[in-house]
Amino acid sequence: MTTPTLSPQTTELLTHLWRGGQWAYYWTPDGEQYFSKKYQEWRKAKISLWFPLNRQWPAVPAAWQGKNVYFGVHPAQSSGAHWQRSTIATVAAVNAVFAEYDAEDYGGSKAAIWSHLETLPLFPTCIIDSGGGLHAYWWITEPILLTGDNRTYMRRCQAAWVDMVGGDDGAKDLARVLRLPGWQNRKPERGPDFPTVQIMELNSLRRFPFSRIQTLVDDRIAQEEEAERQRIELDRARSKDVASGAAETLLDWAVRNAGAGSRHSLALWLAGRLKAEGLAQWAASGVLREYARQVNKPGDRQLDDSEMDKVVNYVWSAQ
């Protein structure tokens, strides 16, 4: 079997999608098997091949032939380790909005997906047959460089776009990886004749000013922002009730028992108890910051707000 290479069309696609970034990566979930002590089972390692965009891109490793191969849709500000993918916080720019469609949601018919795409206000720039459905990309004329000011909006914009065009609700995050054209879809249910991911259409002249994308999704974004505001209001009311009782009690106990060398451990304990009591994450950060202020003593290493926020983020991200 010949090792696949990037076709001119795939190169054109990636060149557009990775504008404005410093790093990009290929990714496979089909690395060597290892035994996970955490899950007590054998698993496949997930591997990223990172590379800078100011040099010639490397070829996809020949060892990845016969594996599922993906790419990071949006470029990154910095590289990760070989076991890491980009995150929403590290995405550097957005050059397209995308949607993923599963043929099973359309009676097993990719033609039905295509017919659906023809009903949308904007027809995609690029359509890829993923082997199990279609991936669609709508190219944006100019790169949208992400900053602290617009990152949340762009996250909501991508999610609202998927809702608007009827894509897979589970594939709408900015840090998404999607299948790389030219490589096979190696999901077991696709065998034994595994289909090759291929570009069905790419019209690079079909680009859209970002304002056209915004016009179609801003009402949805506003609705989501209002729903989120209402959730925060309810969260705040719940947190206020907890803070008036359990949170104060837990904070007082942690402060009284924070002896030398145990302050960080007690911070972890406090965050875990606050989470168990139903306190909102933002409210727990406030309690942990107050904990740090009360236990910091002259001459000791000072616990700061950043460290307390990391403790809360760690506890809230744990299963």
C-alpha positions, 0 to 999 in steps of 0.5 A: 500500500502506497503511503498517502501524501497531501494532495494539492487540494488538501494543501490549499485547504490547510493553507487557508485554515492555518493562516494567522497561526504559528503552529499546527499539528496532525493527530492520531488516536491510534498510537501504541497500546499501553496499560492505563493504571487509572482505568485499569485497561489497555488503551491506544496512545493519542499522538500529536505531531506538532510543527511550526508554520513558518517552515515547510510542513512535515509529511504525515509519518509513514508509520501512521499509514493504516491509522485514523489521521486528523488535523487541528482545524485552527492554528495554535499560538504555541506547540504542545507535547506529543500527547497534547492537542490544542485547546480553546485557549491556545487557538491563534486564529479562525479562518473558517466555520465548519460543521460535521454531518453523520450519514446515519442522521440522514438515513445513511445517505450522504446525498441527503446531506448534500441536499441539506447543504443546498438549502442553507443560506450559504453553500460551503467552500469545501466539502469532504467525504469523511467515510461516515458522512460529510465535513463542510467548511465555510471559508472566511475572507480574512483571518480572525486573530483571537485575543482575550477580547474576542475568544469567547465570542468566536467560541459562541459563533462556531457553536451557533453556526453548527446549530444554524446549519444543523451539524453534529452538536458534539463537534462544534468546539474551536479546538476540534480535529477533523479527518485529513483527506487522503487517509482512510477512515479506519473505524472498525465498522467501516471495514474491511474496505475502509473508505478514503477521506476525500475532498468532494468539492473545493471552490476557493473563490467561495469565501465569505466576509465575516460580517455575513457569518455574523448576520446569520448567527448573532441572534442565536448568540444573543439568545445563548448569552441570555440563557447563560446569564439566567443560569449564572443568576440561578447559580449565584442564588444557590451559591449565596445560600451555600456561602452563608452556611457550609462555605463559611463553616468549611473556610473557618475549619480549613483556616484553623487547621492550616498548619505549616506544610499543609496549606496547599493540601487543605486548599485542595480539600476545601475546593473539593468540599465546596464543589460537593456542596454545590458551590459554583466554580467562580464562587469557590475561587472567591472562597479559596482566595480568602482562604489564602489571605487568611493563612498567609503568614510573614516569612512563609511562601505566599499563596496567591490568587493564581495558585488558588484559581488553579486549585479550583480549576483542577478540582472542577475538571476532575471526574 
